[in-house]
């Protein structure tokens, strides 16, 4: 859940890099919440829940795009690669650059350094 909240804290930040773990944990929680709202809305036939689902989906459109762009940056690609079907999925599953790249420092190395300093 901390990864989901971390993405929401960087709401519209399209700069920098995101690790695979951050991207996929956000994706999994987002899918679970979305499908949960949809199933509840259909099962109870409540328009309010369907409206809540639509608001949720629209509200998380920008953070979803932002974390996707940062994930592309982690593998050394432009955020525009999100628009390329299937290749963006391959890139999202690929391990990020081990060294710093043009989009920023390696987030995995930053976390390991922070843990060593504690």
Secondary structure, DSSP 8 states (H G I E B T S, - for coil): -HHHHHHHHTTT--SS---HHHHHHHHHHHHHHHHHHHHHHHHHT-HHHHHHHHHHHHHTHHHHHHHHHHHHHHTT--GGGGGSTTHHHHHHHS---SS-BTTBS-HHHHHHHHHHH-
